Amino acid sequence: MKRDYETIVFDSSDGIAVITLNRPEVMNAINQQMVEELLAAFDQAENDPDVRVIILTGSGTRAFCAGADVSGGSATFDYAKRPAAARPTLAADGTYRDAGGRVALRIYNCLKPVIAAINGAAAGAGATIILPADIRIASDTARFAYVFGRRGIVPESASSWFLPRIVGLQTALQWCLTGRIVPASEALARNLVWELCTPDTLLDRAKVLAREIADNIAPVSAALIRQMLWRLSAADHPMAAHKVDSRLIHEIGRGPDAQEGIAAFIEKRPPHFPGRVPEDLPRAFPWWEDPSFS
């Protein structure tokens, strides 16, 4: 179902959905409305079988996202001071769920590959909601800042889980403990981003990467691959991965996507995979909810 958004732009064509943070007057800063719209946009993209890949970017060239909108002053992180409609979700234990964390976990759980195209400054939540993306590319003028300690708070958006896995513990600690600005060149050197582009070619490059996935990878395989790599990266032993991949190979290896993949390879032609997401995911998915995998 199509819907209108006010703080983001959603565009979908030819298998690629582009979600653009669109509050350029405040450097695309995140407010509660943007959080809810991002969650809805990822739901929309995930539930559309025609969407193969999602690109997340920001409007303009100045900023990808400056982090939380601090125009509310002391109510920025003191949620009880906000109007009820502007407060984050309240959990059963009486605590508020971090807004950036809700976005990060939605991306983490996504069934479609996600590419973050970081078009400018990314600070605070703007530097953390990109972490669950499968591929991150950035403008060579981008910069990153994990400024939580400088604001008297702690890392959010589940970044204390994501960031060390991506850049290593020492780098994550250095960036978070200093809160300094990290230039694009350092972000590349430390593996935060895959590659750098000029500002005017960034989105086109993201679409080239998305096109490579959309044209060559079975949608069901893509959904399973991203969930396997993210979830099993934290497993205690490779046996956990062995159990999962054995079950999934058994289920999908005899299906139409595998048959088409082999036929296309033998016939030296592009594949035309019939499987669609989310409706054609195998019975073993989601395996992490199956006690037999423990």
C-alpha positions as CSV (number, residue, x, y, z in Angstrom):
1,M,0.0,0.0,0.0
2,K,1.3,3.4,-1.0
3,R,1.3,6.2,1.6
4,D,2.5,9.7,1.9
5,Y,5.4,10.7,4.1
6,E,6.3,14.1,5.5
7,T,9.8,13.7,6.9
8,I,11.1,11.2,4.4
9,V,10.8,10.5,0.7
10,F,10.0,7.0,-0.5
11,D,10.6,6.1,-4.2
12,S,10.4,2.6,-5.7
13,S,11.2,1.6,-9.2
14,D,12.7,-1.3,-11.1
15,G,13.2,-3.4,-8.0
16,I,15.0,-0.7,-5.9
17,A,13.4,1.3,-3.1
18,V,15.1,4.6,-2.1
19,I,14.3,5.9,1.3
20,T,15.5,9.5,1.8
21,L,15.7,11.4,5.1
22,N,14.1,14.7,4.1
23,R,14.4,17.4,6.7
24,P,17.2,19.4,5.1
25,E,16.4,22.6,7.0
26,V,17.7,20.8,10.2
27,M,20.3,18.6,8.5
28,N,17.9,15.7,8.3
29,A,17.8,15.4,12.1
30,I,15.6,12.6,13.5
31,N,12.4,13.4,15.4
32,Q,9.7,11.0,16.5
33,Q,7.7,11.4,13.3
34,M,10.7,10.5,11.2
35,V,11.2,7.4,13.3
36,E,7.6,6.2,12.8
37,E,7.9,7.0,9.0
38,L,11.1,5.1,8.7
39,L,9.6,2.1,10.3
40,A,6.6,2.3,8.0
41,A,8.8,2.8,4.9
42,F,10.9,-0.3,5.7
43,D,7.7,-2.3,6.2
44,Q,6.4,-1.0,2.9
45,A,9.6,-2.0,1.1
46,E,9.9,-5.3,2.8
47,N,6.3,-6.3,2.1
48,D,6.5,-5.4,-1.6
49,P,7.7,-8.5,-3.5
50,D,8.8,-6.3,-6.4
51,V,11.4,-4.5,-4.2
52,R,14.7,-6.4,-4.3
53,V,17.0,-3.8,-2.5
54,I,16.6,-0.8,-0.3
55,I,18.8,2.3,-0.3
56,L,18.8,4.6,2.7
57,T,20.2,8.1,2.1
58,G,19.7,11.8,3.0
59,S,18.5,14.8,1.1
60,G,21.1,17.4,0.0
61,T,24.9,17.2,0.2
62,R,25.4,18.9,3.6
63,A,24.2,16.1,5.9
64,F,23.0,12.5,5.9
65,C,21.6,13.0,9.4
66,A,22.8,15.3,12.2
67,G,21.3,12.9,14.8
68,A,18.5,13.5,17.2
69,D,16.5,16.8,16.7
70,V,17.6,18.8,19.8
71,S,15.2,21.7,19.2
72,G,13.2,20.4,22.2
73,G,16.1,21.3,24.5
74,S,16.1,19.3,27.8
75,A,13.2,17.1,26.4
76,T,15.5,15.6,23.8
77,F,16.4,12.7,26.0
78,D,14.1,13.3,29.0
79,Y,11.1,11.8,27.3
80,A,8.7,12.5,30.1
81,K,9.0,16.2,29.3
82,R,7.7,15.6,25.8
83,P,4.1,15.7,24.7
84,A,2.7,12.2,24.8
85,A,2.5,12.0,21.0
86,A,6.2,12.8,20.7
87,R,7.4,10.1,23.2
88,P,9.1,6.9,22.1
89,T,7.5,3.5,22.6
90,L,7.0,2.5,26.3
91,A,8.1,-1.1,27.0
92,A,6.4,-3.5,29.4
93,D,9.1,-2.9,32.0
94,G,8.2,0.9,32.1
95,T,11.3,2.1,30.1
96,Y,11.2,4.0,26.9
97,R,12.6,2.2,23.9
98,D,15.4,4.3,22.2
99,A,14.0,5.7,19.0
100,G,17.2,5.2,17.0
101,G,17.4,1.6,18.3
102,R,13.9,0.9,16.9
103,V,15.1,2.0,13.5
104,A,18.4,0.1,13.7
105,L,16.6,-3.1,14.8
106,R,14.1,-2.7,12.0
107,I,16.9,-2.6,9.5
108,Y,18.6,-5.5,11.2
109,N,15.5,-7.6,10.9
110,C,14.8,-6.5,7.3
111,L,14.4,-9.2,4.6
112,K,15.8,-7.1,1.8
113,P,19.4,-6.1,1.4
114,V,20.0,-2.5,2.6
115,I,22.6,-0.1,1.2
116,A,23.3,3.1,3.1
117,A,24.5,6.0,0.9
118,I,25.9,8.5,3.4
119,N,25.8,11.8,1.6
120,G,27.2,14.1,4.3
121,A,27.7,14.6,8.0
122,A,26.4,11.7,10.1
123,A,26.4,12.3,13.9
124,G,24.8,10.6,16.8
125,A,21.9,8.6,15.6
126,G,22.8,9.5,12.1
127,A,26.1,7.6,12.6
128,T,24.4,4.6,14.2
129,I,21.3,3.8,12.2
130,I,23.6,3.1,9.3
131,L,25.3,0.3,11.1
132,P,22.8,-2.5,10.3
133,A,23.0,-1.7,6.6
134,D,24.7,-4.5,4.6
135,I,26.8,-2.1,2.5
136,R,27.7,1.4,3.5
137,I,29.2,3.9,1.0
138,A,29.8,7.5,1.6
139,S,30.6,10.8,0.0
140,D,34.2,11.8,0.3
141,T,33.0,14.9,2.1
142,A,31.1,12.9,4.7
143,R,32.2,12.8,8.3
144,F,31.1,10.8,11.3
145,A,30.8,11.6,15.0
146,Y,29.9,9.3,17.9
147,V,29.3,12.2,20.2
148,F,27.3,10.5,23.0
149,G,29.7,11.1,25.8
150,R,30.0,14.8,24.8
151,R,26.3,15.1,25.3
152,G,26.3,13.3,28.6
153,I,24.6,10.1,27.4
154,V,25.7,6.7,26.1
155,P,25.7,5.1,22.6
156,E,22.3,4.3,21.3
157,S,20.7,2.5,18.3
158,A,22.2,-0.7,19.6
159,S,25.5,0.7,18.4
160,S,27.5,-0.8,21.3
161,W,26.6,-4.2,19.6
162,F,27.0,-3.2,15.9
163,L,30.0,-0.8,15.9
164,P,32.7,-3.1,17.4
165,R,31.7,-5.8,15.1
166,I,32.2,-3.6,12.1
167,V,35.3,-1.5,13.0
168,G,36.8,-3.5,15.9
169,L,36.6,-2.8,19.6
170,Q,39.6,-0.5,19.9
171,T,38.4,1.8,17.1
172,A,34.9,1.8,18.5
173,L,36.1,2.7,21.9
174,Q,38.4,5.5,20.5
175,W,35.6,7.0,18.5
176,C,33.1,6.9,21.3
177,L,35.4,7.9,24.1
178,T,36.7,10.9,22.3
179,G,33.5,11.8,20.4
180,R,35.7,13.5,17.8
181,I,34.8,14.0,14.1
182,V,35.9,11.1,11.9
183,P,36.7,12.1,8.3
184,A,35.5,10.0,5.4
185,S,39.1,8.7,4.7
186,E,39.4,7.3,8.2
187,A,35.9,5.7,8.0
188,L,37.1,4.0,4.9
189,A,40.4,2.9,6.4
190,R,38.6,1.5,9.5
191,N,36.0,-0.4,7.4
192,L,33.0,1.7,8.5
193,V,32.3,2.3,4.8
194,W,33.0,0.1,1.8
195,E,34.0,2.9,-0.6
196,L,33.9,6.7,-1.1
197,C,32.4,8.6,-4.0
198,T,32.1,12.2,-5.0
199,P,28.9,13.8,-3.8
200,D,27.4,14.0,-7.2
201,T,28.0,10.3,-8.0
202,L,27.1,8.7,-4.6
203,L,23.5,7.8,-5.2
204,D,24.2,6.6,-8.7
205,R,26.9,4.3,-7.3
206,A,24.5,3.0,-4.7
207,K,22.0,2.2,-7.4
208,V,24.7,0.3,-9.4
209,L,25.4,-1.8,-6.3
210,A,21.7,-2.3,-5.8
211,R,21.3,-3.3,-9.4
212,E,24.0,-5.9,-9.2
213,I,22.2,-7.5,-6.3
214,A,18.7,-7.2,-7.8
215,D,19.7,-8.7,-11.2
216,N,21.8,-11.6,-10.0
217,I,20.8,-12.8,-6.5
218,A,17.6,-14.7,-5.7
219,P,15.5,-12.6,-3.4
220,V,14.9,-15.5,-1.0
221,S,18.6,-16.2,-1.0
222,A,19.4,-12.5,-0.3
223,A,16.9,-12.5,2.7
224,L,18.4,-15.6,4.2
225,I,22.1,-14.6,3.5
226,R,21.8,-11.2,5.3
227,Q,20.0,-12.8,8.3
228,M,22.5,-15.7,8.5
229,L,25.6,-13.4,8.4
230,W,24.2,-10.9,10.9
231,R,22.7,-13.3,13.4
232,L,25.4,-16.0,13.2
233,S,28.3,-13.5,13.6
234,A,27.5,-13.6,17.3
235,A,27.3,-17.4,17.7
236,D,29.6,-19.1,20.2
237,H,30.6,-21.9,17.9
238,P,30.5,-22.7,14.1
239,M,28.1,-25.6,14.8
240,A,25.3,-23.0,15.1
241,A,26.0,-21.9,11.5
242,H,26.3,-25.5,10.4
243,K,22.9,-26.4,11.7
244,V,21.3,-23.4,10.1
245,D,22.9,-23.7,6.7
246,S,22.3,-27.5,6.6
247,R,18.6,-27.0,7.2
248,L,18.3,-24.1,4.7
249,I,20.3,-25.8,2.0
250,H,18.1,-28.9,2.3
251,E,14.9,-26.9,2.0
252,I,15.8,-24.4,-0.8
253,G,18.3,-26.6,-2.6
254,R,15.5,-28.7,-4.1
255,G,13.3,-25.7,-4.9
256,P,12.8,-23.6,-8.1
257,D,15.3,-20.9,-7.3
258,A,18.2,-23.4,-7.1
259,Q,17.0,-25.1,-10.3
260,E,17.0,-21.8,-12.1
261,G,20.3,-20.7,-10.7
262,I,22.0,-23.9,-12.0
263,A,20.2,-23.7,-15.3
264,A,21.2,-20.0,-15.8
265,F,24.8,-20.9,-15.0
266,I,24.9,-23.8,-17.4
267,E,23.1,-21.9,-20.2
268,K,25.3,-18.8,-19.6
269,R,22.3,-16.4,-19.3
270,P,21.0,-14.1,-16.6
271,P,18.9,-15.8,-14.0
272,H,15.1,-15.3,-13.6
273,F,14.4,-16.4,-10.0
274,P,10.7,-17.1,-9.3
275,G,10.9,-16.9,-5.5
276,R,9.5,-13.8,-3.9
277,V,10.0,-12.2,-0.5
278,P,8.4,-12.4,1.9
279,E,5.9,-15.0,0.7
280,D,8.3,-17.7,-0.4
281,L,10.7,-17.9,2.5
282,P,11.4,-21.5,3.6
283,R,9.7,-23.3,6.5
284,A,12.9,-23.1,8.6
285,F,12.7,-19.3,8.6
286,P,13.0,-17.8,11.2
287,W,15.3,-20.5,12.6
288,W,16.2,-18.5,15.7
289,E,12.7,-19.1,17.0
290,D,13.1,-22.9,16.6
291,P,14.4,-24.6,19.7
292,S,15.8,-27.4,17.7
293,F,18.6,-25.0,16.4
294,S,19.8,-24.3,19.9
